[in-house]
Amino acid sequence: MAVSSYFPRRLPAPDRARLLASIVEASTRKAKDEVPVLVFDLDGTLLDNRPRVVRIFHELAEHWRKRHPAIADRLARCVTEDIVYGLHENLKLQGVEDPALLEEGFAYWKDRFFIDPYMQYDVAVPGARDFVSSCYAAGATIVYLTGRDLPNMALGTFGSLRDHGFPIGVVGTSLVTKPAFDIPDTVFKHDVAPSLSRHGRVAAVFDNEPANCNLLLEHHPHAHCVFLDTHHAPNPPPLDPRAQVIESFEIE
Ligand SMILES: [Mg+2]
């Protein structure tokens, strides 16, 4: 994968560890103080969804095995590190060139990527589970604010967070999803951002999309804003200079 344009802004590991420790410290509830609230995006922030794409490609390989054996062989060998942003780009990287086949592959992926049973294939971003758990243990309320939708993805997401050991389903946690699939993620996050204060004082926000970091800072200018430099949609707006850039939650 190409080097991210945010690479020069990534905090060196010791600075990243200091930033994360300061956020754990800010998660400590003080008497009579408002509850600190930490807001985490999921895809590309706490969870790596590339293995979900790989799983679907392996199934697509079997689906295409008889008709397109050469492409099926490549898809079957696909691994997480091969996956880039954009499904068409990924299919082309696996040798799918024919426009009709690209569309068929896209539809196959879309029918699976956004439904509950496939959420189990995601993996946690390194250090994410321990970091979120530390913040929760310190006293913060944890809000998972995701562009995944309630009708099709919320239950699978709940199970995935539980199975990965993130705090979920306990007092002081919340999974916030889009009410409908077709709402653009940034519109949804912009609309709900003010209401995050219902949980308490928003102390930190984490997202892998510059647009979301910017809009969350707009609504919560005193919060730490942490940009996860994993992958993001093409042609992002300039990232707010107040955002700090990390690529994982590892502290060593
Ligand atoms: Mg995301």
Boltz pocket constraint, residues with backbone or C-beta under 6 A from the ligand:
constraints:
  - pocket:
      binder: B
      contacts: [[A, 41], [A, 42], [A, 43], [A, 44], [A, 45], [A, 207], [A, 208], [A, 209]]
      max_distance: 6.0
